[in-house]
Amino acid sequence: MSRDELLVRIMEEAEREGWWTAGMTAVAAVSGGPDSMALLHLLWKMAGERPFKVVAAHVNHRFRGAEAEAEAELVRQTAAQWGIPVETADIDVPAYIEETGMNPQSAAREKRYGFLKETARSYGASLLLLGHHADDQAETVLMRMLRGTGIGGLAGIPYRRREENLELIRPLLRITKGELLAYCGRNEVPYAVDSSNSARYYTRNSVRLDLIPMLENYNPRLKESLIRLADLAAADDEYMEAAAEGVFRDHAVPSGAGFRLKRRRFRGLHVALQRRLIKLILKYSSGPWHTLAFRQVEEVLEALSDEVATVARIDLGEGWVCVREYDEVYLGPQAAEPTVYAYPVSGFPCFVELGTGGRSIRFERWERAVTSLPVNRWEAFFDESSLSLPLIVRTRLPGDRMAPLGLNGTKKVQDMFVDAKIPRSMRDEWPLVADAEGRILWVPGLRRSGIARVDAGTARTIRAAVEPEFRTPPQTGHE
C-alpha cells in the first residue's frame, strides 16, 4: 500500500529537522479539531515505521459545555482505537479568568501549556508536538503587521523552540488547512468543528473570515506570501539575534541584578543592534521581566544618544530603570540603598573586603623603601613611619577633603568624583583609605594624597592595591 503524499512530506521534513528518532517519547496536543487529529494520525503512522511513543494530551477549557465534552470523548475514543495513550484535563478557565482578569485566549493558553508540559514531564517526553499550520502562520503574521512589529514579530510562529528540557515542535507549520482537511478525508480521520471559530469578536477569527478574503482580491496567493515573509524574517531574525548575543557578551558587564555598559561603545553599534542589546540585557537580568514597548526602547536610545546631557534616568516600570551617568549606563532593577562601611586594617598582610562587587584591598608591609612608581592608580605606596595606625578603609562622608599629591591645599572628594566622571550611583560605595587621624591618604583609581610619601630614607613601606580593579574605571576627557 502506497504512503499518503502528506505523510511522506512530514516524514521527510522530520528527517531534515532531526527530531524523529526511534525510541523517543512525544506528547501531542490534541484539541479534537481537524488540525490536531491529522497530526495525531500522522504521528501514529510514523511510529509504525520507526517506533516511538506518542501520548495524546487534551484540555477541556469549559468554554463550550456539551460541545467541549464531546470533543474530549472523540479524542479519547480515537486515541484508544489507534492504541495511543491519552491524558485529559478538565480546567475551569472561566473561573481562572474571573480570578486573574486575563483575557480568555491568554488564560486558556497559560492553563493549556501548563498541563501539556506537566504531561510531558510525567512521561519523560522530550518533545511537545503542536498542530499549528500554515494558515495559522499567515494569520499570525498579518495580525502582528496590523499591530506594528519588528523582524522578530514578522517571523511568526517558530517551527521549533526549546523551553528548558522540552522542545516544542510544529510539524504542520508548512501545511495548509486545506491540505489537512483533504488528508482527514482521504484517511477517514474523525474530527470535531469548534463552533467558536466562527465568532467574529475574536480578532483572529475576524482576520481569517473577513480580512484575508478581502486582501486576496488584491493577491490571490496572500497566504503563501505571508508564509514566505515569515520564513525570510525568521532567518534574518536568527542571524541578528546571534549577532546581538555576541555584542551582549562583549559589551554588557553584570552589575548586581542588572548590567552596565559603556555609552560610547554602545553608540558605536548599528541602531538595530542597539535595540536588540537593550532587550537582551533585560532578558538576562535576574528576575521576571516583561517585553519593552517600542516607545520605551526608543526612549532609552534617545537618552544614550544625547550628546549634551550627561545624566538621565528612565523608569521602565516594575521597579526597573535605565540610568545614564556620564559614560556609564545601568539597566536593571533599581539599586538598593548604598552600603556604608568602615573597616580597620589590623596587621599586615591584610585583605579588606569592600561592600559590593566582590573586590578587596590588599595591604602588605615591606621592610624596605619602594621608590618605583605604582603600576596604576589602583595601587599606592606609603611610608609607615608617617602614618597613624590603624588605617581605615571606608566610604565617603559629607565634607570629606584630601590634599592630593602635587596640589597645594585640599580638594573636596565630591569634586574629585565629579572631575573623574564617576557615576553618582557608584560614589557612595567607592572606597577611601584614611589613617587613624582621619587624614584621607588615597582614593583608589583617582588620586593619592601627599601624605606619607616613600623616599630613600623609608624603612618600611605599606603597599595597598585594589583586587580586582574596578571594571568601571574613571573616564578622562570630556563627553
C-alpha positions as CSV (number, residue, x, y, z in Angstrom):
1,M,0.0,0.0,0.0
2,S,1.4,3.4,-1.0
3,R,2.1,6.1,1.6
4,D,0.0,9.2,1.7
5,E,1.7,12.1,0.0
6,L,1.3,14.4,3.0
7,L,2.7,11.7,5.3
8,V,5.8,11.4,3.1
9,R,6.3,15.2,3.3
10,I,6.0,15.3,7.1
11,M,8.4,12.3,7.4
12,E,11.0,13.9,5.1
13,E,10.8,17.2,7.0
14,A,11.1,15.4,10.3
15,E,14.2,13.7,9.0
16,R,15.7,17.1,7.8
17,E,14.9,18.8,11.2
18,G,16.3,15.8,13.1
19,W,13.5,15.4,15.7
20,W,12.2,12.0,14.6
21,T,14.2,9.3,16.4
22,A,13.4,5.7,17.3
23,G,12.5,5.1,20.9
24,M,11.7,8.8,21.7
25,T,8.6,9.8,23.6
26,A,6.5,12.7,22.3
27,V,3.4,14.4,23.6
28,A,0.9,15.6,21.0
29,A,-1.5,18.4,21.9
30,V,-4.9,17.3,20.5
31,S,-7.9,19.5,20.7
32,G,-10.2,17.3,18.5
33,G,-10.2,19.6,15.5
34,P,-9.0,18.6,12.1
35,D,-5.5,20.0,12.5
36,S,-4.6,18.2,15.7
37,M,-6.4,15.0,14.7
38,A,-4.5,14.9,11.4
39,L,-1.3,15.4,13.5
40,L,-2.1,12.5,15.8
41,H,-2.9,10.3,12.8
42,L,0.4,11.3,11.1
43,L,2.4,10.5,14.2
44,W,0.6,7.2,14.6
45,K,1.6,6.3,11.1
46,M,5.2,7.5,11.6
47,A,5.5,5.4,14.8
48,G,4.5,2.4,12.7
49,E,7.6,2.9,10.5
50,R,10.1,3.9,13.1
51,P,8.8,3.0,16.6
52,F,8.4,5.8,19.2
53,K,5.9,6.5,21.9
54,V,3.1,9.0,21.2
55,V,0.9,10.4,24.1
56,A,-2.2,12.4,23.3
57,A,-3.0,15.3,25.6
58,H,-6.3,17.1,25.6
59,V,-7.7,20.0,27.6
60,N,-11.3,20.9,28.1
61,H,-11.3,24.6,28.9
62,R,-15.0,24.6,29.9
63,F,-15.9,27.3,27.5
64,R,-18.5,25.4,25.4
65,G,-20.2,22.9,27.7
66,A,-21.5,19.7,26.0
67,E,-19.7,20.5,22.7
68,A,-16.3,20.6,24.5
69,E,-17.2,17.3,26.4
70,A,-18.0,15.7,23.1
71,E,-14.6,16.7,21.7
72,A,-12.8,15.2,24.7
73,E,-14.7,11.9,24.2
74,L,-13.8,11.9,20.5
75,V,-10.1,12.3,21.3
76,R,-10.3,9.5,24.0
77,Q,-12.1,7.1,21.7
78,T,-9.9,7.7,18.6
79,A,-6.6,7.5,20.5
80,A,-7.8,4.2,22.1
81,Q,-8.7,2.9,18.6
82,W,-5.1,3.7,17.4
83,G,-3.5,2.3,20.6
84,I,-2.3,5.7,21.8
85,P,-2.4,6.6,25.5
86,V,-4.3,9.8,26.2
87,E,-4.2,12.3,29.1
88,T,-7.1,14.7,29.6
89,A,-7.6,17.7,31.8
90,D,-10.9,19.5,32.8
91,I,-9.8,23.0,33.7
92,D,-12.2,25.7,34.8
93,V,-10.7,28.5,32.7
94,P,-13.7,30.9,33.1
95,A,-13.2,30.8,36.9
96,Y,-9.4,31.5,36.3
97,I,-10.3,34.5,34.1
98,E,-12.6,35.8,36.8
99,E,-9.8,35.4,39.4
100,T,-7.0,36.9,37.3
101,G,-8.7,39.3,34.9
102,M,-6.8,37.8,32.0
103,N,-8.3,37.7,28.5
104,P,-9.9,34.4,27.6
105,Q,-7.3,33.4,25.0
106,S,-4.3,34.2,27.2
107,A,-5.8,32.4,30.2
108,A,-6.7,29.3,28.1
109,R,-3.2,29.2,26.6
110,E,-1.5,29.5,30.0
111,K,-3.5,26.7,31.6
112,R,-3.3,24.5,28.5
113,Y,0.5,24.8,28.2
114,G,0.9,24.2,31.9
115,F,-0.9,20.9,31.5
116,L,0.9,19.9,28.4
117,K,4.3,20.5,30.0
118,E,3.3,18.6,33.1
119,T,2.2,15.7,30.9
120,A,5.5,15.7,29.1
121,R,7.4,15.6,32.4
122,S,5.3,12.7,33.8
123,Y,6.0,10.6,30.7
124,G,9.6,11.7,30.4
125,A,8.9,13.1,26.9
126,S,11.5,15.4,25.3
127,L,9.1,16.7,22.6
128,L,5.8,18.5,22.7
129,L,4.2,18.4,19.2
130,L,1.6,21.1,18.3
131,G,-0.9,21.3,15.5
132,H,-0.3,24.9,14.2
133,H,-0.4,25.0,10.4
134,A,0.4,27.3,7.5
135,D,-2.9,29.2,7.7
136,D,-2.2,29.9,11.4
137,Q,1.2,31.3,10.4
138,A,-0.3,33.6,7.8
139,E,-2.9,34.9,10.2
140,T,-0.3,35.5,12.9
141,V,2.0,37.5,10.6
142,L,-0.9,39.6,9.4
143,M,-2.2,40.3,12.9
144,R,1.3,41.4,14.0
145,M,1.7,43.6,11.0
146,L,-1.6,45.3,11.9
147,R,-0.4,45.9,15.5
148,G,3.1,47.1,14.3
149,T,6.0,44.7,14.8
150,G,9.7,44.2,14.0
151,I,11.5,41.4,12.3
152,G,11.0,39.1,15.2
153,G,7.3,39.5,15.0
154,L,7.2,39.0,11.3
155,A,9.0,35.7,11.8
156,G,5.6,34.5,13.2
157,I,5.3,31.1,14.9
158,P,8.6,29.3,15.2
159,Y,8.8,25.7,13.8
160,R,10.7,24.6,16.9
161,R,11.5,26.2,20.2
162,R,13.2,24.9,23.4
163,E,11.8,25.6,26.8
164,E,14.1,24.1,29.5
165,N,14.3,20.4,28.8
166,L,11.3,20.3,26.5
167,E,11.4,21.1,22.7
168,L,8.2,22.4,21.2
169,I,7.8,21.4,17.5
170,R,5.1,22.3,15.0
171,P,5.3,19.6,12.2
172,L,2.3,21.1,10.3
173,L,3.6,24.7,10.1
174,R,4.2,24.5,6.3
175,I,1.0,22.6,5.6
176,T,-2.2,24.5,4.7
177,K,-5.6,24.0,6.4
178,G,-7.0,22.7,3.0
179,E,-4.3,20.0,2.8
180,L,-5.1,18.9,6.3
181,L,-8.8,18.7,5.6
182,A,-8.1,16.7,2.5
183,Y,-5.8,14.3,4.5
184,C,-8.5,13.7,7.0
185,G,-10.9,12.9,4.2
186,R,-8.6,10.5,2.4
187,N,-7.7,8.7,5.6
188,E,-11.1,8.8,7.4
189,V,-9.7,10.7,10.3
190,P,-12.6,11.8,12.5
191,Y,-12.6,15.4,13.9
192,A,-14.9,18.0,15.5
193,V,-15.6,21.5,14.4
194,D,-15.3,24.2,17.1
195,S,-18.3,26.5,16.8
196,S,-16.3,29.4,18.4
197,N,-14.1,29.5,15.3
198,S,-16.9,31.4,13.6
199,A,-17.2,34.0,16.4
200,R,-16.0,37.3,14.9
201,Y,-15.5,39.0,18.2
202,Y,-12.2,37.1,18.4
203,T,-9.6,39.1,16.4
204,R,-8.1,36.0,14.8
205,N,-11.4,34.8,13.6
206,S,-12.3,38.2,12.1
207,V,-8.9,38.3,10.3
208,R,-9.4,34.8,8.9
209,L,-13.0,35.2,7.9
210,D,-13.1,38.8,6.7
211,L,-9.7,40.5,6.3
212,I,-7.8,37.7,4.5
213,P,-10.6,37.0,1.9
214,M,-10.8,40.8,1.2
215,L,-7.0,41.1,0.7
216,E,-7.0,38.0,-1.5
217,N,-8.9,40.1,-4.0
218,Y,-5.6,42.0,-4.4
219,N,-3.3,39.0,-4.1
220,P,-4.9,35.6,-4.5
221,R,-1.7,34.0,-3.1
222,L,-1.7,36.2,0.0
223,K,-1.3,33.3,2.5
224,E,1.7,32.0,0.5
225,S,3.3,35.5,0.5
226,L,2.8,35.9,4.3
227,I,4.3,32.4,5.0
228,R,7.3,33.2,2.7
229,L,7.7,36.5,4.6
230,A,7.7,34.6,7.9
231,D,10.4,32.3,6.6
232,L,12.6,35.1,5.4
233,A,12.1,37.2,8.6
234,A,12.9,34.1,10.8
235,A,16.2,33.6,9.0
236,D,17.1,37.3,9.3
237,D,16.0,37.4,13.0
238,E,18.0,34.3,13.8
239,Y,21.1,36.0,12.3
240,M,20.6,39.3,14.1
241,E,19.9,37.6,17.4
242,A,23.2,35.7,17.1
243,A,25.0,39.0,16.4
244,A,23.3,40.6,19.3
245,E,24.3,37.7,21.6
246,G,27.9,38.4,20.6
247,V,27.6,42.1,21.3
248,F,26.0,41.3,24.6
249,R,29.0,39.2,25.6
250,D,31.4,42.0,24.6
251,H,29.6,45.0,26.0
252,A,27.4,44.1,28.9
253,V,29.0,43.8,32.4
254,P,27.0,42.2,35.2
255,S,26.1,44.6,38.0
256,G,24.0,43.3,40.8
257,A,20.8,42.0,39.3
258,G,21.3,44.1,36.1
259,F,24.0,45.1,33.7
260,R,26.3,48.1,32.9
261,L,27.7,49.1,29.6
262,K,29.8,52.0,28.2
263,R,27.8,54.6,26.3
264,R,30.5,55.4,23.8
265,R,30.9,51.7,22.8
266,F,27.2,51.3,22.7
267,R,26.8,54.3,20.4
268,G,29.3,52.7,18.0
269,L,26.9,49.9,17.3
270,H,24.3,49.9,14.5
271,V,21.0,51.0,15.8
272,A,19.5,47.6,15.0
273,L,22.0,46.0,17.4
274,Q,21.5,48.8,20.0
275,R,17.8,47.9,20.2
276,R,18.4,44.2,20.5
277,L,21.1,44.7,23.1
278,I,18.8,46.6,25.3
279,K,16.2,43.8,25.1
280,L,18.8,41.1,25.7
281,I,20.1,42.9,28.8
282,L,16.7,43.0,30.3
283,K,16.1,39.3,29.2
284,Y,19.2,38.2,31.0
285,S,18.8,40.3,34.1
286,S,17.7,38.4,37.1
287,G,14.0,38.3,38.0
288,P,10.9,38.2,35.8
289,W,10.6,40.8,33.1
290,H,8.0,41.9,30.5
291,T,8.7,42.9,26.9
292,L,9.6,46.5,26.5
293,A,7.3,48.5,24.2
294,F,8.9,50.1,21.1
295,R,8.4,53.5,22.7
296,Q,10.4,52.6,25.8
297,V,13.3,51.2,23.7
298,E,13.4,54.4,21.7
299,E,13.4,56.5,24.9
300,V,16.4,54.5,26.1
301,L,18.2,55.1,22.7
302,E,17.4,58.8,22.8
303,A,18.8,59.1,26.3
304,L,22.0,57.4,25.4
305,S,22.5,59.3,22.1
306,D,22.1,62.8,23.7
307,E,25.5,64.5,23.4
308,V,24.6,67.4,25.6
309,A,23.0,65.8,28.7
310,T,25.4,63.7,30.9
311,V,22.8,62.3,33.3
312,A,19.5,60.7,32.5
313,R,17.1,58.3,34.2
314,I,14.2,56.4,32.7
315,D,11.6,54.4,34.6
316,L,10.9,51.2,32.7
317,G,8.2,50.0,35.1
318,E,8.0,47.3,37.8
319,G,11.0,48.8,39.7
320,W,13.3,48.7,36.7
321,V,15.3,51.6,35.4
322,C,17.8,52.8,32.8
323,V,20.3,55.2,34.4
324,R,23.0,57.1,32.4
325,E,25.7,58.8,34.3
326,Y,28.4,60.3,32.1
327,D,29.7,57.3,30.0
328,E,28.2,54.7,32.3
329,V,24.8,53.1,31.6
330,Y,22.9,50.8,34.0
331,L,19.9,48.7,33.0
332,G,18.1,46.6,35.6
333,P,16.3,46.8,38.9
334,Q,16.6,50.0,40.8
335,A,19.6,49.8,43.1
336,A,19.1,49.4,46.8
337,E,20.4,51.9,49.3
338,P,24.2,52.1,49.2
339,T,26.3,50.0,51.6
340,V,28.1,52.2,54.2
341,Y,31.3,50.6,55.7
342,A,34.4,51.4,57.7
343,Y,36.9,48.6,58.1
344,P,40.1,48.8,60.2
345,V,43.3,47.4,58.8
346,S,44.5,45.1,61.6
347,G,48.0,44.0,60.9
348,F,49.9,43.2,57.7
349,P,49.4,41.5,55.3
350,C,45.6,42.1,55.3
351,F,42.7,41.8,52.9
352,V,39.8,44.2,53.4
353,E,36.6,43.1,51.6
354,L,34.7,46.0,50.1
355,G,31.0,46.5,50.4
356,T,30.0,45.3,46.9
357,G,31.4,44.0,43.7
358,G,33.5,41.2,45.1
359,R,36.5,43.4,45.4
360,S,39.1,43.8,48.2
361,I,42.1,46.0,49.1
362,R,45.2,44.1,49.9
363,F,47.7,45.7,52.3
364,E,51.3,44.5,52.7
365,R,54.3,45.6,54.7
366,W,57.7,45.6,53.0
367,E,60.9,46.0,55.1
368,R,62.4,48.4,52.6
369,A,61.8,51.6,50.6
370,V,59.8,51.2,47.4
371,T,60.7,54.2,45.3
372,S,59.3,52.9,42.0
373,L,56.0,54.3,40.8
374,P,52.8,52.3,41.2
375,V,51.6,50.3,38.3
376,N,48.5,52.4,38.1
377,R,46.0,54.3,40.2
378,W,44.7,51.1,41.8
379,E,48.0,50.7,43.7
380,A,49.7,53.0,46.2
381,F,52.8,53.0,48.5
382,F,53.1,54.7,51.9
383,D,55.9,55.4,54.4
384,E,54.7,53.6,57.5
385,S,56.6,55.9,59.9
386,S,54.5,58.9,58.6
387,L,51.1,57.1,59.2
388,S,48.9,56.9,62.2
389,L,47.7,53.3,62.5
390,P,45.4,51.6,62.2
391,L,44.4,52.5,58.7
392,I,40.7,52.7,57.9
393,V,39.0,51.7,54.6
394,R,35.7,53.5,54.5
395,T,33.0,55.0,52.3
396,R,32.9,58.8,51.9
397,L,31.4,61.2,54.5
398,P,29.9,64.6,53.9
399,G,32.6,67.3,53.6
400,D,35.5,64.8,53.0
401,R,38.6,66.6,51.7
402,M,42.0,65.4,50.7
403,A,45.4,67.0,49.9
404,P,46.2,65.4,46.5
405,L,49.8,64.8,45.7
406,G,51.1,67.7,43.6
407,L,48.4,70.1,44.5
408,N,48.7,73.0,47.0
409,G,45.9,72.8,49.5
410,T,43.0,70.4,49.7
411,K,40.2,69.4,47.5
412,K,36.7,68.0,48.1
413,V,36.4,64.3,47.4
414,Q,33.0,65.1,45.9
415,D,34.7,67.4,43.4
416,M,37.3,64.7,42.6
417,F,34.4,62.3,41.8
418,V,32.8,64.8,39.5
419,D,36.1,65.7,37.7
420,A,36.7,62.0,37.1
421,K,33.1,61.4,36.0
422,I,32.5,58.7,38.5
423,P,28.8,57.8,38.2
424,R,26.7,59.2,41.0
425,S,25.4,55.7,41.8
426,M,28.9,54.5,42.5
427,R,30.2,57.3,44.6
428,D,28.6,56.3,47.9
429,E,30.2,52.9,47.8
430,W,33.6,54.0,46.5
431,P,36.4,53.1,49.0
432,L,38.6,55.7,50.6
433,V,41.8,54.9,52.7
434,A,42.4,57.0,55.7
435,D,44.6,56.8,58.8
436,A,43.7,56.9,62.5
437,E,43.9,60.7,62.5
438,G,41.2,60.8,59.8
439,R,43.5,62.0,57.0
440,I,42.4,60.7,53.6
441,L,45.5,59.0,52.1
442,W,44.1,57.6,48.9
443,V,41.0,57.4,46.7
444,P,41.7,54.2,44.7
445,G,41.6,54.8,41.0
446,L,41.6,58.6,41.3
447,R,44.3,60.3,43.4
448,R,46.8,59.7,46.2
449,S,47.5,62.3,48.8
450,G,50.9,63.9,49.5
451,I,51.0,62.3,53.0
452,A,53.5,59.5,53.8
453,R,55.4,59.6,50.6
454,V,58.1,56.9,50.2
455,D,61.7,58.1,49.7
456,A,65.2,56.7,50.0
457,G,65.0,57.0,53.8
458,T,61.9,55.0,54.2
459,A,62.4,51.9,56.4
460,R,59.1,50.2,56.0
461,T,56.7,50.6,53.0
462,I,53.0,49.9,53.1
463,R,51.6,48.7,49.8
464,A,47.8,48.9,49.1
465,A,46.2,47.6,45.9
466,V,42.6,47.0,44.8
467,E,42.0,43.4,43.6
468,P,40.5,43.2,41.1
469,E,40.5,46.6,39.7
470,F,37.1,48.3,39.1
471,R,35.5,47.3,35.8
472,T,34.3,50.9,35.6
473,P,37.5,53.0,35.8
474,P,37.1,56.8,35.8
475,Q,36.9,58.5,32.5
476,T,39.3,61.2,31.4
477,G,38.5,63.8,28.8
478,H,35.0,65.1,28.1
479,E,31.7,64.0,26.6
